[in-house]
Amino acid sequence: MHYFTPKRCATSNKIMYHDKVQAQHAAEQSFIERGAELWVYRCEFCGCWHLTHRDPQSSYRYIPLNQELKPHSRKKGYKPRRR
């Protein structure tokens, strides 16, 4: 038996939908079948559409791992070397 294997985004590894309508249909099916509320967004890396569980209206915003907002912790008493 042959199963359909969807293409996945190389960056996020999420399923790629070619247009917004396809992605919205998949989100609706997910809600009907599993009760999972999903939102649709356009990927800035591959240009296709993906599904996410995060509400785009929420205050969450993407921050790359190398640009975290919290300061780096240091051991107590640590002093950087003088040059």
DASUL-V597370 format. One line per field, one symbol per residue. phi: phi as a letter, one per 30 degrees, with the letter a starting at -180 (. if undefined). psi: psi as a letter, one per 30 degrees, with the letter a starting at -180 (. if undefined). burial: b if it has 16 or more other ideal C-beta (glycine too) atoms within 10 Angstrom, else e. Layout:
# DASUL-V597370
phi=???
psi=???
burial=???
This chain:
# DASUL-V597370
phi=.ccdcddbdddcicdccdbddddddddddddddbicdbccbcddcciccbcbddddddddbdbeddbddddddbddidbdddc
psi=kkkkjlkkkfefglkkkfleeeeeeeeeeeeeefgjjllklkkfefflklklfkkfflgkkkklfghlfklkkllkgkklkk.
burial=eeeeeeeeeeeeebbbbeeeeebbebbeeeeeeeeeebbbeeeeebebbbbeeeeeeeeeeeeeeeeeeeeeeeeeeeeeeee
